[in-house]
Amino acid sequence: MSEYDEDEGDESSIRLGLWWSLALLIAIGLVVVVFFFLRPDAPIESVDERPSSGPVTQRTETPPPMFPFSNVTDAAGIRARHVNGAYSDRMLPETMGGGVAFTDVDNDGDDDLILVNSGFWPWDSSFSSELSAINVYRNDIERFVDITATSNLQSSFYGMGIAVGDIDQDNDTDLFVTAVGANHLYRNDGDHFTNISQEMGVGGDDDAWSTSAAFFDYDNDGDLDLIVCNYVTWSKSINESVDYQLTGIGKAYGPPTDFAGTQSYLYRNDGSHFTDVSVEAGIHVTSQAGVAEGKALAVMPLDLNQDGWMDLIIANDTVRNFAFINDRGHQFVESGIDLGLAFDTSGQATGAMGIDAARYQDNKIAVAIGNFANEMTSFYVGHDGTFSDDAIISGIGAKSRRALTFGVLFVDLNLDGHAELLSANGHVEPEINRVQSSQRYKQPLQLFWNCGGACTRTYQPVSLRGDMGVPLAGRGLTTSDIDADGDPDLVVTAINSVPVLLRNDHPGTGDWISIKLKGAQSNLEAIGAEVTVTDKDGFTQHQQVMPSRSYLSQVSLVLSFGLPANEQPEVDVNVLWPGRALEKWTNLARGQRHVLNEGTGIAQSDTSAR
């Protein structure tokens, strides 16, 4: 090496050292800057997750209460096991069934239990026509008695979901059961049921796949119309052509993206029959290319814009959700995108399953939609005519992401006057843990406690233990006060399993009142009515009479309200009947069920008080 080379090497070393020193100084400066702006007391969270209605108030978090429930399924005599007919070919409907309803089929004042089964495929060697698609259990206080056979409901088809309502205004509840194939409408004749599907025109197509359904009065004429959700275009041959594979599993259940969409149906009740008005009413949604866009799994009738006419939200799987605004009973205008209900916060469609709605902070409408694994449960809140997905700022978002959620319910489990959000969860692929270690086929219920104004975020996740925390391949979810003690009990259905009846053993933090409505000018069950309960301290709650909630399921027509502790024993009740007639009942006693008949309360002229 020459002297020049040595000098050049020394100079290079010096330059390199200087560069390293400069880089170190820059790095130290960056650390200082980052620490300054991201130090723990910087209000990053409150800025990024501020609710639309105002800033998040910093509070000391209140620990959740206990939610004691007991599994009383066996003691109650419930034995019917859901069967999905899986035999190795991975037929998509095998992943989706398990409808359930609480409703009073025998008019004795308490809610009976109806379970919808799927069954065996007719081409499989395991096929049995003895397995009933419908199982009815009469509520005999502490036991449920299977009356399926004596009720004339023993029938074999691949069942999915259920809707209940008095379609003929004879003071008993009729049943509509959806299926893979033709649907079934059963008229309640008092001591038995009669299948009137064909004569009433609601059987649908033999090659359709219907899921959730709902009775509601869309034209305010006093009788119940019917909305039926259809999922995807499906058949055995289409399913076989998909041949979906998962590495490590082999043949698996294909996602709905592998199947074409289809149309849902609206049937108008014309007394002696139902008329299909889907097209003229605007329920069919078609792309510019003429392709059906819906893949509907759940439906929620409610008055979104508070104009006295029932609207519809439909949860679609992997495509945008629909929101149908009712134009005074003439037709519906699909407005999901305009209202902010179509997509998640990133503008993407979700794997939407079940749906429910309730009143939220400041009497806003909140809509919860359960979604697929690795997607948050959607929590749309109304703000000045449009909705935003407030899942994160409400406290629901991150904790709900791991669950694959089907049934969702707003229900006040601890009787404090604030509705919790409960979900039934379970994967569609039995061996999913071999592909995704964070996922399980059977998943526990998920509960978000509504802490009212006591927490930074309204909803706080609760670690469920005991009978509430048992993993299930959960699907349907419903509620009723089966033992008349004021608190809501639960039923969860699961794939290839006996349903779980969970008795609520919570002592409650206050009291309760139950309301059952009887319509006169309105439909007899007052489906669509809105009930407001106010105690003497001014604490106000709102609920809608709507049995069609959750996923494939129906809840009790009796509304239960938890009441905070109060020395005053009476409450006031306002009822806004379908069609917007407003009545008030004053000084109703707590701790009782009250039957309120339309036209017997104090008429109110201000129909804006909702």
Secondary structure, 3 states (H helix, E strand, C coil): CCHHHHHHHHHHHHHHHHHHHHHHHHHHHHHHHHHHHHCCCCCHHHHHCCCCCCCCCCCCCCCCCCCCEEECCCCCCCCCCCCCCCCCCCCHHHHCCCCEEEECCCCCCCCEEEEECCCCCCCCCCCCCCCCCEEEEEEECCEEEECCCCCCCCCCCCEEEEEEECCCCCCCCEEEEEEECCCEEEEECCCCEEECHHHHCCCCCCCCEEEEEEEECCCCCCCCEEEEEECECCCHHHHHHHCCEECCCEECCCCHHHCCEECCEEEEECCCCEEECCCCCCCCCECCCCCECECEEEEEEECCCCCCCCEEEEEEECCCCEEEEEECCCEEEECHHHHCCCCCCCCCCCECCCEEEEECHHHCEEEEECCCCCCCCEEEEEECCEEEECHHHHCCHHHHCCCCEEEEEEECCCCCCCCEEEEEEECCCCCHHHCCCCCCCEECCEEEEECCCCCCCCEEEECCCHHHHCCECEEEEEEECCCCCCCCEEEEEECCCCCEEEEECCCCCEEEEEEEEECCCCCCCCCCCEEEEEECCCCEEEEECCCEEECCEECCCCEEEEEECCCCCEEEEEEECCCCCEEEEEEEECCCEEEEECCCCEEECCCCCC
